[in-house]
């Protein structure tokens, strides 16, 4: 009883639960965003290289324009209150969907720029060796593209982690909301909000180190 009271009443538990919510949303949104981003980038590159997939390319362009042309908070609100407005739906699922769809548009442009950064000669070399279009893309172009875009992809993860702080708009208790709840209940603004900021900062620093390490390893494998 004492333990369960402690866990329920303790203000730090808000932060812990909020942190877990933030991490869960970010993790799954990044997965969706990366998957979507790669698919769209490949569709659009294929269209510009070969002229195939015209309709899909057109749909992707609309998707990218709409997603990048509207704030992610508005997208989140629309998905929650308009699209799923009349059904009882898990808010974390809504947030994952909103941030995943949002991230996909940005990731697709990152991946596309990576594909374009690989010299055209690599493509011609692949085709000369007898690889077909798909094999060239998968075995020669994409591995080099991914190496080039790793810093930008890492940045996208960081953006997404911080961007999930707006999910309090649909009353999701993420890390930011948790800090704000504590602020409201204790009349102390300084401690909870600074704590929240420090937690985000720590996460971002750890993640940046991780990406730098990965970058170095990929660069070393060049030699
Ligand atoms: N804050 C901007 C917006 O509201 C950026 C959204 C997320 N950006 C990203 N790279 N996933 O639209």
Boltz pocket constraint, residues with backbone or C-beta under 6 A from the ligand:
constraints:
  - pocket:
      binder: B
      contacts: [[A, 67], [A, 68], [A, 70], [A, 71], [A, 72], [A, 73], [A, 99], [A, 102], [A, 103], [A, 106], [A, 156], [A, 159], [A, 160], [A, 163]]
      max_distance: 6.0
